Amino acid sequence: MQIQSIRKFFKMKPALNVSGIEKEADIKGQALHKALQSNSELSEKNLAKLAPVLINYGYHSLPSKAKVISIVNNKGGVGKTTTTAILGEAFARLGLRVLLIDLDSQGNLSHIYGIDADSGQVADTMLDIKKSLAIRPINEYLSIVPSNLKLQEVESLLLTAASNQNRLKAALSSSTISQDYDFILIDCPPSLGLLTMNALNASNSCLITVHPEATAVVGLNSIFNVIEDVKLYGGNNLVVEGILFTMVEKNSVHDSYKEFVREEYSSFRIFESEIKKSVDVAKAQALAEQFYVYKGKSHVGVSYEEVAKEILS
């Protein structure tokens, strides 16, 4: 065990308390806390005490590669892009390294951060695997691969191309990207077409955003059918991360649709945290500001932090 991997373990397990672990491992003088702060290694004696405690909490299950999550729904305006952005920021605030991939030709995720895709974007690598992904930093822990309308051309070109549903997977597998990040979040277009199939084939899991109204709820079955197809025919053990209610308002219509989803899809995780409708999201995006810089203490920011912790748990 090295201090870097121990630090990552605590980031991935935010429910764990360093002081509590020190007490459980009988480590004196806040040695673990000081080592984490100074990036210095623990003594062999303290490591011997610490190892069985961390292993008991799942240390050996610490992922060596990034967890790739697609944010999906075959309808627009249900919070996919907002969720990709703010959930990514929430992970980054925990000290985790996050890469956002804008896989929607409208480029809304890129616009949120004021990133121009003309100098390089995800479409370039999907057409030519020899071209590295155009990763652009947003802050110390958060980066993005942008897109724009060129992605529409790529979708057309890929229709008759070899391995056309696995181009993004190849792009993420052809370098050290999966080792460089803890999470990769993919913002999918509002369809279940070729680009979304690329996202799902490249992912470990998918998060489904649902605006609790008729048009968003009705299409859920088609999403789950596509997920089953990916698992059956794509050789991908894709799992459903959960269903997240977005832009929720306190009224009988939203309440009834949420209850319907909970009953109809009870075998899947329904996130306890809900994202309430808020003008703060639109304001932050209009200003091209990171949400937690603009108004991180709002109920939206707190809710996405809770979603991040639910995923990590």
Salt bridges, closest charged atoms under 4 A:
ASP26 OD1 - LYS28 NZ 2.92
ASP124 OD1 - LYS150 NZ 2.63
ASP182 OD1 - LYS8 NZ 3.28
ASP182 OD1 - ARG97 NH2 3.20
GLU213 OE2 - HIS211 NE2 3.81
GLU213 OE2 - HIS254 NE2 2.97
GLU228 OE2 - LYS231 NZ 3.65
GLU241 OE1 - LYS67 NZ 3.01
GLU241 OE2 - ARG269 NH2 3.04
GLU249 OE2 - LYS277 NZ 3.82
ASP255 OD2 - LYS250 NZ 3.56
ASP255 OD1 - LYS258 NZ 3.84
GLU274 OE1 - LYS258 NZ 3.03
GLU274 OE2 - ARG262 NH2 2.95
ASP280 OD1 - LYS295 NZ 3.65
GLU305 OE2 - ARG93 NE 3.12
